[in-house]
Amino acid sequence: MSGPVPEQIGHFRVLRLLGKGAMGEVFEGVDDQLGRRVALKILGAKHRESTEFKTRFLREGRALAAMNHPNIVQIYAIGEHERRPFLAMEFLDGEDIGGTLKRGGPLHPGDAAEIIRQSAVGLSEAQRAGVVHRDVKPSNLVVTTAGIVKVTDFGLAKALQEDLSITATGVFVGTPDYLAPEQAMGDEVDARADVYALGCSMYHMCSGHPPFRKGGQDDHYTAVVRRHLKAERPQLKLEIAGFDEELSDLCRRMMSRRPDVRPTFDELIQKLGEISRRLGGRVPPRHQDVELLKNGTATDGERTEPPAVHDGGNGGGSSSKIVAIAVVAGVAIGVGVSVAALYVFNK
């Protein structure tokens, strides 16, 4: 059990506990010197003697501190409280896309394109800083009430030039629904793995389900990973009636098993911008009913895709509640475990 809520962490006044995970707690706090709300993430007391956990925790802080961009959650300070490292993070009002999808289903394709475009802009900045996110997924993409997309949860991020010794506890990390094949194989990854994850995320936004889920009992972890490695990639234009062909082809190319076939961030930003404008995309997103075509999804693990030579292709309601999301870049910072955001519903 966690102890009592501290009155102070660093120079930040603690208001309340927002949530806790296996690796630590997150509090809402205030910087009284600046009059600013913050999210305070602190390593769990039971891990204060662990050099590896502290290293991972501080790695996340350094990864975020290396970037200053409107599409990336900001970090304000790194400190130590009772021999436990903590991060003071940006506190955002909005909703993560994972929650949006659970609440209302598929998104308008133009809005999905705009969300992924803004996410790509943020991740492009991360690439310039030498950082690969490695756990991009809808729940790590937060749309603020001002219509800005923020990439959050860099808890699994790794600097390209970093010593690999602290990743030795696992073969690969990440969420299986959006996991790039090279990452699943335990190979070294670069920003192209984040492009793959963005493609899977966009597929989920438009269809209402991740690309390699069949909706049955065989959707266990290893089956989903196997489909990323071997199954034919599903196509939005073959699953959803009247779906935009250009966006479908771009999404499929983003999900190519060959990293060299996937678009660069610069190309992705340009193409998604054009598609978003053409389809009238906007943020915050709208929900849209979709007409699914029979047998449109090819996710059978036994149906394999031939090696690629040419890789094809160049509103709804909103909740009346305001959701305050303390973007904490993950309470859990261990391998394969990551929490993106904590929700507090205003009554």
BABA-902690 format. One record per atom (N, C-alpha, C): x, y, z; residue in three letters. Coordinates in pm, whole numbers, plus 50000, padded with zeros to 5 digits. Layout:
N
XYZALA
...
! end
This chain:
347
500844988050000MET
500005000050000MET
500875012450000MET
500425022649933SER
501165035049932SER
500935042550061SER
501905050850098GLY
501815058250222GLY
500915070350206GLY
500905078650308PRO
500075090750302PRO
500545100250193PRO
499635108550145VAL
499965118250042VAL
500905128750100VAL
502065130750040PRO
502985140850093PRO
502435154850072PRO
502805163950159GLU
502365177650144GLU
503165184950038GLU
504405180550019GLN
505315187449927GLN
506185177249857GLN
506435179249730ILE
507435171649655ILE
508315181949586ILE
509555182449626GLY
510395193449578GLY
509805206449627GLY
509735216449538HIS
509095229049576HIS
507635229549533HIS
507095217949491PHE
505715217349444PHE
504775213149558PHE
503695220249572ARG
502675216949672ARG
501755206249614ARG
501585195549688VAL
500785184249642VAL
499325186349678VAL
498435184649580LEU
496995186149604LEU
496305172849632LEU
496625162849551ARG
495945149949567ARG
496655139249487ARG
496375126749524LEU
496865115349447LEU
495955113349327LEU
496555112549208LEU
495765110149087LEU
495725095449052LEU
496775088249083GLY
496805074149049GLY
498115067849089GLY
498155054749082LYS
499375047649116LYS
499475035049032LYS
500695030449013GLY
500945018448937GLY
502025010349006GLY
502474999948938ALA
503464991148998ALA
504784998249025ALA
505055008748950MET
506355015148960MET
506345028849028MET
505165034049060GLY
505175047149123GLY
503805053249135GLY
503765065749177GLU
502535073149194GLU
502565086149114GLU
501375091449089VAL
501255104249022VAL
500325113049104VAL
500765125349128PHE
499995134849207PHE
499695147349125PHE
498595153649156GLU
498355167049105GLU
499035176749201GLU
499765186149146GLY
500465195749229GLY
500375209749173GLY
500925218949247VAL
500945232849207VAL
502345238649230VAL
502815245649132ASP
504035253649148ASP
503585267449192ASP
503645270049323ASP
503135282749376ASP
503965294649328ASP
505215292149293GLN
506055303149245GLN
505575308349111GLN
505045299249028LEU
504585303148895LEU
503055302448882LEU
502385297548986GLY
500935296148976GLY
500515286348869GLY
501205274948860ARG
500975265448750ARG
500665251548805ARG
499625245348751ARG
499315231448785ARG
500305222248717ARG
500665211548787VAL
501595201848732VAL
501125187848768VAL
501655178148695ALA
501505164148731ALA
502865159448781ALA
502885153848899LEU
504125149648963LEU
504205134448963LEU
505125129148889LYS
505335114748885LYS
506555111348968LYS
506405102049061ILE
507505098549149ILE
507675083449154ILE
508915078949153LEU
509215064649159LEU
508725058949291LEU
508155046749286GLY
507635040449406GLY
508695038549512GLY
508285039549637ALA
509235038449749ALA
509965025049750ALA
509285014549706LYS
509915001349710LYS
511044999849609LYS
511125009449515HIS
512165008649412HIS
513295018649436HIS
513295025249551ARG
514265035949571ARG
515695030849575ARG
515875017949602GLU
517225012349606GLU
517645006049473GLU
516755006149377SER
517044999749249SER
517715009549153SER
518955006749122THR
519685015249027THR
519055014648889THR
518575002648849GLU
518005001348715GLU
516715009248701GLU
515825008248801PHE
514575015648793PHE
514815030748794PHE
515755035048877LYS
516075049248880LYS
516625053848746LYS
517455045348685THR
518035048748555THR
516955050148449THR
516015040748448ARG
514915041348351ARG
514065053748373ARG
513785056548499PHE
512955068048533PHE
513615081048486PHE
514875082548518LEU
515585094748480LEU
515805095548330LEU
515895084048265ARG
516035083948120ARG
514825090348054ARG
513645087348108GLU
512425093348055GLU
512465108448070GLU
512875112948188GLY
512965127348211GLY
513925134148116GLY
515065127748094ARG
516045133648001ARG
515515133647858ARG
514795122947821ALA
514245122347685ALA
513285133847661ALA
512425136447759LEU
511475147447745LEU
512155160947753LEU
513155161947839ALA
513835174747855ALA
514595178647729ALA
514935168847647ALA
515665171647523ALA
514775177747417ALA
513455178147443MET
512515183047344MET
511665194347401MET
511365203847320ASN
510455214647358ASN
509595217847237ASN
508425211647233HIS
507595212547114HIS
506135212047154HIS
505265219647089PRO
503845219847129PRO
503135206647113PRO
503665197347032ASN
503015184447015ASN
503625173447102ASN
504445177347198ILE
505035167847292ILE
504785172947433ILE
504355164047522VAL
504135167947660VAL
505435173547718VAL
505315184347793GLN
506495191047845GLN
506855186147984GLN
508135186848013ILE
508615184248147ILE
509165197248203ILE
508805200248328TYR
509225212848389TYR
510425211248480TYR
510535199748545ALA
511625198248641ALA
511855183448670ALA
513095180348705ILE
513475167148753ILE
514095169148891ILE
513685161048987GLY
514235162749121GLY
514225149749198GLY
514465150849327GLU
514495139149414GLU
513765142349543GLU
512935132949588HIS
512175134449711HIS
512335121549791HIS
512945122649909GLU
513175111149995GLU
513885099949919GLU
514925103749848ARG
515775094649769ARG
515015087949655ARG
513905093849615ARG
513135088749502ARG
513075099549394ARG
513475096549271PRO
513395106649166PRO
511955109849131PRO
511715122249091PHE
510375126249047PHE
510495135348925PHE
509405135748849LEU
509295144448732LEU
508095153548752LEU
508265166348726ALA
507155175848722ALA
506765177748576ALA
505545173748542MET
505105173048404MET
503995183148376MET
503765185348249GLU
502655193448203GLU
501325186748239GLU
500405194548289PHE
499055189848323PHE
498105194748214PHE
497445185348146LEU
496645188948029LEU
495155186648053LEU
494345195247995ASP
492905193147990ASP
492575187447852ASP
491935175947851GLY
491595169947723GLY
491265155247741GLY
491445147647635GLU
491135133347638GLU
492105125947548GLU
492565114447593ASP
493425106647505ASP
492555099047403ASP
493155096047289ILE
492395090147178ILE
491905076147213ILE
492645068847295GLY
492165055747338GLY
490825057047409GLY
490715066747499GLY
489455069047568GLY
488375073847474GLY
488745082247378THR
487785087147280THR
487175075747199THR
488015066247158LEU
487535054947080LEU
486625045947163LEU
486985043647290LYS
486135035447375LYS
484785042147399LYS
484805055047409ARG
483575062547440ARG
482635063347321ARG
483165065547200GLY
482285068347088GLY
482535060746960GLY
483555052046957GLY
483805044346836GLY
484655051546734GLY
484605047146607PRO
485505052246502PRO
485395067346484PRO
486505073046434LEU
486575087446411LEU
486385090746264LEU
485995102946238HIS
485935108146101HIS
487345106646041HIS
487475101045920PRO
488805098545864PRO
489655111045848PRO
489045122345815GLY
489805134745806GLY
490355138945940GLY
489575136846046ASP
490025140246181ASP
491145130846224ASP
491005117946191ALA
492075108346222ALA
493365112246152ALA
493265116546026ALA
494445120845952ALA
495105132746019ALA
494305142246069GLU
494865154046134GLU
495515150446267GLU
494925141246341ILE
495525136946468ILE
496875130246442ILE
496915121446343ILE
498175114646313ILE
499205124546257ILE
498745134346180ARG
499675144446128ARG
500345151946242ARG
499535156946337GLN
500125164246449GLN
501035155246532GLN
500645142646548SER
501485133146621SER
502825131246550SER
502775130346417ALA
503995128646339ALA
504895140846352ALA
504305152646362VAL
505105164846381VAL
505865163846514VAL
505175159646620GLY
505835158146748GLY
506905147446746GLY
506615136046687LEU
507575125146683LEU
508765128446592LEU
508525136846492SER
509635141546409SER
510625149746492SER
510085157746584GLU
510945165246675GLU
511725155746766GLU
511055145046811ALA
511745135046893ALA
512875128546813ALA
512615125646687GLN
513655119746602GLN
514855129046591GLN
514595141946575ARG
515705151646566ARG
516515152146695ARG
515845149146807ALA
516535148946936ALA
517185135446963ALA
517095126346865GLY
517705113146880GLY
516915103746969GLY
515595105546976VAL
514755097547065VAL
513715089846984VAL
513595076847010VAL
512545068446953VAL
511535065647064VAL
510265067947037HIS
509235066347141HIS
509065051747180HIS
508815043047080ARG
508705028547095ARG
507405023747159ARG
506485032547191ASP
505195027947245ASP
504075037247202ASP
504085040947074VAL
503035049647021VAL
501745041547009VAL
500655047247060LYS
499345040847053LYS
498295051547083LYS
497015048847054PRO
495995059247074PRO
495945064947215PRO
496165056747316SER
496085061947453SER
497255070747490SER
498295071147406ASN
499435080047427ASN
499355092647341ASN
498215094747276LEU
497985106747197LEU
496825114347260LEU
497115125547319VAL
496115133247393VAL
495715145447311VAL
494415147447297VAL
493885159347231VAL
493415168947339VAL
494005180647345THR
493625190447445THR
492335197447402THR
491715204347497THR
490495211647465THR
490755223047367THR
492025226947352ALA
492385237347256ALA
492615231647116ALA
492495218247099GLY
492665212346968GLY
494105209146931GLY
494955207547031ILE
496355204047008ILE
496565189547046ILE
497255182046959VAL
497585168146989VAL
498935167747059VAL
498985160847171LYS
500215159347249LYS
500615144647252LYS
501835141647213VAL
502375128247229VAL
502875126947372VAL
502415116647441THR
502765114747581THR
503435101247602THR
503795098647726ASP
504305085747770ASP
505565081547695ASP
506655088247728PHE
507945084247675PHE
508675074847770PHE
507895067347849GLY
508495058347947GLY
509325047247886GLY
509055043547760LEU
509845033347693LEU
510795039247590LEU
510865052547585ALA
511705059147485ALA
513165055747508ALA
513915055447400LYS
515335052447411LYS
516115061447317LYS
517115067847371ALA
518005075747287ALA
518795066247198ALA
518965069947073LEU
519615061046977LEU
521055057747016LEU
521725067247080GLN
523125065047114GLN
523315059547255GLN
522225055747320GLU
522285051847461GLU
522915038147481GLU
523525036147597ASP
524045023047638ASP
522885013247643ASP
523025001747580LEU
521924992247570LEU
521784983547694LEU
522674984747791SER
522674975447903SER
521394976147984SER
520744987647992ILE
519564988648077ILE
518304983448008ILE
518404978747884THR
517264972447818THR
517414957347813THR
518384952247885ALA
518694938047876ALA
517674929247947ALA
516754934948024THR
515794926848099THR
514664921648013THR
514564925547889GLY
513494920647803GLY
513934920047659GLY
513294911247582VAL
513644910147441VAL
513094921847363VAL
511834925347388PHE
511264937047324PHE
510274943447419PHE
509954955947392VAL
508984963047473VAL
507954969447381VAL
506804972547436GLY
505794979247357GLY
504454972247367GLY
503434978347311THR
502074973147311THR
501864964647186THR
501394952247196PRO
501364943547079PRO
500494948246964PRO
499404955646991ASP
498524959846884ASP
499174969646788ASP
500234976246829TYR
500854986746747TYR
502354984446731TYR
502784972246755LEU
504204968946764LEU
504814966146627LEU
505854973546592ALA
506534971446465ALA
507184957646463ALA
507174950846348PRO
507744937446341PRO
509194936646388PRO
510004946346351GLU
511404945946393GLU
511544947546544GLU
510614954646605GLN
510624956046749GLN
510194943046816GLN
509194936546758ALA
508734923746811ALA
509824913146804ALA
510704914246704MET
511804904646688MET
512974907846780MET
512904918946851GLY
513994922546940GLY
515144929446870GLY
514934933646745ASP
515974940646671ASP
516064955246716ASP
517154961546681GLU
517274975846708GLU
516254983446623GLU
515644993546681VAL
514625001046609VAL
515025015646599VAL
514455022346499ASP
514625036746485ASP
513245043046468ASP
513205055246421ALA
511945062546413ALA
510925055746322ALA
511365047146233ARG
510435040346144ARG
509505030946220ARG
509925026246337ALA
509025018346422ALA
507875026946473ALA
508145039646500ASP
507085048746543ASP
506115051746428ASP
506615052046304VAL
505745053846187VAL
504795041946176VAL
505325029946195TYR
504485017946190TYR
503375018746295TYR
503745022646417ALA
502765023546525ALA
501715034246495ALA
502125045146433LEU
501155055346393LEU
500175049646290LEU
500675041546198GLY
499795035446099GLY
498765026346164GLY
499215018146259CYS
498285009346330CYS
497275017646411CYS
497745028546469SER
496865037246546SER
495815043646457SER
496225048046337MET
495275054246245MET
494245043946199MET
494685031746173TYR
493755021246135TYR
492695019446244TYR
493155019046369HIS
492245017546483HIS
491265029146490HIS
491755041246471MET
490885053046478MET
489785052546373MET
490125047946255CYS
489155048246144CYS
488195036346146CYS
488665024946192SER
487845012746188SER
487165009746321SER
487755014646431GLY
487215011746563GLY
487884999946631GLY
488854993646563HIS
489574982546625HIS
491004982246572HIS
491954976746647PRO
493334975746599PRO
493404966846475PRO
494414968446392PRO
494444961646263PRO
494544946446269PRO
495154940946372PHE
495364926546376PHE
494594919746488PHE
493424925146519ARG
492524918846615ARG
491354912546541ARG
491014900246577LYS
489904893246512LYS
488634893346597LYS
488774897146724GLY
487604898046810GLY
487194884946874GLY
488084875046876GLY
487754862146936GLY
488734858347045GLY
488644845947089GLN
489514841147195GLN
490954839747150GLN
491174839647019ASP
492534838146968ASP
493234851546954ASP
492744861847022ASP
493394874947020ASP
494384876447136ASP
495004865547175HIS
495974866347283HIS
497264872947233HIS
498104876247328TYR
499294884447300TYR
500144878747186TYR
500494865947196THR
501394860247095THR
500744859246959THR
499424857146955ALA
498734856346826ALA
498764869746755ALA
498554880446830VAL
498594893846770VAL
499994896946719VAL
501004893646797VAL
502384896046753VAL
502684888046627VAL
502224875546623ARG
502474867146505ARG
501844873246380ARG
500654879046394ARG
500004885246278ARG
500784897446228ARG
501364905146321HIS
502214916246278HIS
503374911046194HIS
503864899246228LEU
505044893746160LEU
504704886846029LEU
503484880846020LYS
503224872045906LYS
501924874845830LYS
500944880645895ALA
499634881845830ALA
499614892645724ALA
498724891045628GLU
498514901445528GLU
497944913845596GLU
498484925145559ARG
498014937545621ARG
496604940845575ARG
495714943845669PRO
494354947645630PRO
494354961545566PRO
493324964045487GLN
493224976845419GLN
491874983345453GLN
491934995745492LEU
490715002845532LEU
489705003545417LEU
490195005045294LYS
489275006345181LYS
488574993045150LYS
489124981945199LEU
488484968945180LEU
487604965045298LEU
487714972545407GLU
486914969545525GLU
485734979145542GLU
485924991645500ILE
484905001945524ILE
484375007045391ILE
483085006645375ALA
482455011045251ALA
482755025845225ALA
483215028945102GLY
483445042645062GLY
484635049445127GLY
485535041745187PHE
486675047945255PHE
487625054345155PHE
488225065445194ASP
489125072845108ASP
490325064145067ASP
490505062344937GLU
491535053144889GLU
492945058144919GLU
493185071044905GLU
494525076344930GLU
494935074545076GLU
494015077145167LEU
494325075445309LEU
494525060745342LEU
493725052045283SER
493875037645304SER
495245032845258SER
495655037045139ASP
496935032645085ASP
498105037845168ASP
497985050245216LEU
499045055745299LEU
499135048245431LEU
497995045045491CYS
497975037645616CYS
498615023945598CYS
498305017245488ARG
498875004045462ARG
500375004945443ARG
500835015345376ARG
502265017045356ARG
502975019745490ARG
502345027345577MET
502915029745710MET
503085016745787MET
502195006945760MET
502254994145831MET
503064983745756MET
503874987745661SER
504704978145588SER
505664971245685SER
505874958345662ARG
506844951245745ARG
508264955345710ARG
508444961645596ARG
509774966545557ARG
509934981045599ARG
510804983745695PRO
510974997645741PRO
511345007245630PRO
512095002645529ASP
512535011645423ASP
511405015745330ASP
510275008745336VAL
509125012045251VAL
508225022545318VAL
508275022945449ARG
507405032345520ARG
507795046845488ARG
506825055945490PRO
507135070045463PRO
507955076045577PRO
508755086045543THR
509455093645646THR
508455102745716THR
508855108445828PHE
507965117845896PHE
507655129845808PHE
508655134945737ASP
508415146545651ASP
507385143345543ASP
507515131645480GLU
506555127745377GLU
505175125545438GLU
505155119245554LEU
503895116545622LEU
503165129445657LEU
503895139045710ILE
503295151845749ILE
502695158945628ILE
503425158545517GLN
502945165145395GLN
501685158345342GLN
501725145145328LYS
500595137945270LYS
499355138545360LYS
499565137045490LEU
498415137745581LEU
497815151645586LEU
498675161745571GLY
498155175345565GLY
497235177345446GLY
497655172145331GLU
496845173345211GLU
495525165745226GLU
495605153545281ILE
494405145345297ILE
493455151745399ILE
494025156445509SER
493205162645612SER
492445174745558SER
493135182945481ARG
492475194745423ARG
491385190645325ARG
491665180645244ARG
490685176245145ARG
489445170245211ARG
489635163245323LEU
488515156645390LEU
487885165345499LEU
488415177545516GLY
487855186345618GLY
488175181945759GLY
489395176645781GLY
489775171845912GLY
489885182946015GLY
489555179746138ARG
489655189546245ARG
489885182446379ARG
490315190046476VAL
490555185146611VAL
489985195246708VAL
489285190846816PRO
488985177246857PRO
488165169446753PRO
488315156346754PRO
487735148246646PRO
486245145546664PRO
485625141946553ARG
484225137746550ARG
484165122646532ARG
483115116646583HIS
482885102346561HIS
482095100546433HIS
482245088746374GLN
481535086046249GLN
481155071346243GLN
479915068446210ASP
479485054646190ASP
480135049346062ASP
480535036646065VAL
481135030645947VAL
480345018245906VAL
480285016145776GLU
479645004145721GLU
480734994245686GLU
480814983445764LEU
481864973545743LEU
481494964445627LEU
482464961845541LEU
482264952845429LEU
482524938545474LEU
481754929245427LYS
481894915245466LYS
483244909845421LYS
483904902645514ASN
485204896545485ASN
486244906845443ASN
486094919045494GLY
487044929445453GLY
488344929145526GLY
488394923045646THR
489604923445726THR
490394910745709THR
491644912145670ALA
492514900645654ALA
493464900045771ALA
493074892645877THR
493934891945995THR
494264877646033THR
493954868345947ASP
494224854345977ASP
495714851945985ASP
496174846646097GLY
497594844446115GLY
498184834546016GLY
497344826145952GLU
497854816445856GLU
497914822045715GLU
497324833845696ARG
497314839845562ARG
498454849745554ARG
499514846045489THR
500714854245490THR
500764863345370THR
501514873845385GLU
501644883845280GLU
502964881845206GLU
502984881745074PRO
504234880045001PRO
505154891845024PRO
506464889845005PRO
507404900845022PRO
507034912744935PRO
507164924644990ALA
506764936644917ALA
507834940544816ALA
507384943844694VAL
508264949744595VAL
507834964144573VAL
506564965844544HIS
505974979244538HIS
504934979644649HIS
504894990344724ASP
504034990544841ASP
502885000044828ASP
502325000944713GLY
501045007344691GLY
500865021244745GLY
500535030244660GLY
499995042644708GLY
500985052644761GLY
500975060244716ASN
501775071444763ASN
501135074544903ASN
479975157246262GLY
480625150346364GLY
479905145546480GLY
480785138246492GLY
480105130546595GLY
480005137746725GLY
479415131046824GLY
479135136946955GLY
480365138247039GLY
480325147347135SER
481395148847232SER
480805148147370SER
481605143647468SER
481125142247604SER
480845155647664SER
479795156147748SER
479485168647817SER
480385170747936SER
481095160147973LYS
482025161348085LYS
483355166648036LYS
483995174148120ILE
485355178548090ILE
486295169148163ILE
487205163448087VAL
488115153648143VAL
489465160248164VAL
489905160448286ALA
491225166048317ALA
492215154648315ALA
493175155248224ILE
494145144648212ILE
495485149448263ILE
495985142848361ALA
497325145848407ALA
498265137548322ALA
498875143848224VAL
499745136548134VAL
501055134148205VAL
501305121748237VAL
502415118748325VAL
503475110248257VAL
503305108048127ALA
504255100048051ALA
504475086448113ALA
503475081248184GLY
503505067548233GLY
503865066448379GLY
502955060748459VAL
503305057648597VAL
504295046048596VAL
503965035848517ALA
504835024148513ALA
505935026348414ALA
507165023148453ILE
508295025548365ILE
509095012848343ILE
508565001348383GLY
509254988848358GLY
509044984548216GLY
509754973548175VAL
509664968548039VAL
508264963748011VAL
507694969047903GLY
506404964447855GLY
505224969347935GLY
505424977748035VAL
504314982748115VAL
504324997848109VAL
503195003648069SER
503175018148055SER
501785023548073SER
501655034048153VAL
500365040448174VAL
500445054448117VAL
499535057848029ALA
499655070247955ALA
499055082148027ALA
497905080448087ALA
497215092148141ALA
496275087848251ALA
495975097048336LEU
495065094548447LEU
493895104048434LEU
492715098948458TYR
491515106748432TYR
490865111048563TYR
490445123548567VAL
489665128448680VAL
488455135648623VAL
487275130248643PHE
486065136048584PHE
485515146748677PHE
485345158648620ASN
484725169448696ASN
483215167148701ASN
482655168448817LYS
481205166648829LYS
480485179148790LYS
! end
